[in-house]
Amino acid sequence: MLGLWKYAASDLRVASIIDSDEEIAKILIKVEPNTRKIEEHCQKYQQLQEQERLRD
């Protein structure tokens, strides 16, 4: 389920480039915070994995 936010944000960004629409911009504003949270979570998880790998 988490991956779908990434794809949604990506698709909406492309759609806004192709056809600048106010409705797309409104939806993108709602989707981007969730996408950022997921990306931050993934980065933290990757950092923790890297730290664990370096400890071993």
C-alpha positions as CSV (number, residue, x, y, z in Angstrom):
1,M,0.0,0.0,0.0
2,L,2.8,2.4,0.8
3,G,4.3,2.2,-2.7
4,L,1.0,3.5,-4.2
5,W,1.5,6.9,-2.7
6,K,4.9,7.2,-4.5
7,Y,3.3,6.2,-7.8
8,A,0.3,8.5,-7.3
9,A,2.6,11.5,-6.6
10,S,4.8,10.6,-9.6
11,D,1.8,10.3,-11.9
12,L,0.2,13.5,-10.7
13,R,3.5,15.4,-11.2
14,V,3.6,14.2,-14.8
15,A,0.0,15.1,-15.3
16,S,0.6,18.6,-14.0
17,I,3.5,19.1,-16.4
18,I,1.5,17.8,-19.3
19,D,-1.7,19.7,-18.5
20,S,-1.5,22.4,-15.8
21,D,-4.9,22.0,-14.1
22,E,-6.1,23.5,-10.8
23,E,-7.7,20.2,-9.7
24,I,-4.5,18.2,-10.2
25,A,-2.6,20.8,-8.2
26,K,-5.1,20.5,-5.3
27,I,-4.8,16.7,-5.3
28,L,-1.1,16.9,-5.5
29,I,-1.0,19.1,-2.4
30,K,-2.9,16.3,-0.5
31,V,-0.7,13.5,-1.9
32,E,2.8,15.0,-1.4
33,P,2.9,15.1,2.4
34,N,2.1,11.4,2.5
35,T,4.8,10.8,-0.1
36,R,7.3,12.8,1.9
37,K,6.6,10.9,5.1
38,I,7.0,7.6,3.3
39,E,10.3,8.7,1.7
40,E,11.6,9.9,5.1
41,H,10.7,6.6,6.7
42,C,12.5,4.7,3.9
43,Q,15.6,6.8,4.3
44,K,15.7,6.3,8.0
45,Y,15.2,2.5,7.5
46,Q,18.0,2.5,5.0
47,Q,20.3,4.4,7.3
48,L,19.6,2.0,10.2
49,Q,20.3,-0.9,7.9
50,E,23.6,0.7,6.8
51,Q,24.6,1.3,10.4
52,E,23.8,-2.3,11.3
53,R,25.9,-3.5,8.3
54,L,28.8,-1.4,9.4
55,R,28.7,-2.7,12.9
56,D,29.0,-6.3,11.7
